[in-house]
Amino acid sequence: MAVHQANPLPPDVWQALHQIGPIPVESREKPLFLAGEPSAGLYMVEEGEVRLYLEQKSTRPESKPSQALEIAGPGSVLGMSETMTGGDYKLTAETLPGARVSFIERTVFLNVLRQDHELCIQIVRMLSEDLHRLYYRCQCLVPSGSRPPKAS
């Protein structure tokens, strides 16, 4: 079951990202990015919604995932942790009709963070909070008696 992302970016962080000069993404039929693809940058959801799927990278462009993991709405940023680390996207993101999305290239974003230490600290704090929320969600999915024993 897909859930809406409950925590859009704080207004000051959203404004700071807009000052970088994100590029509008043309609406298109294919996903914004696929799970397993190298991170090119981050995506800002300006209007509408983007569905996020947990799946492996598909070799067929016409194949679509069946169940959304989460739905990101206005004020959400997608691919932030992958952009910071340079890793592959962990999810597939597909815009819904009427969505308006902007893009900030990874190298541009990282250069801004090197210069703006306050923004960098805010982003790291947000990523840490996201990690804690994800940990809590996963912990709720695993019954307490089914956890594997700790390694010694």
Secondary structure, DSSP 4 states (H G I P E B T S, - for coil): --EE-S-PPPHHHHHHHHHH-PEEEPP-SS-SB-TTSBP-EEEEEEES-EEEE--PPPS-TT---SS-SEEE-TT-EESHHHHHHT-B-SSEEEEPTT-EEEEEEHHHHHHHHHH-HHHHHHHHHHHHHHHHHHHHHHHHHS-GGGPPPPP-
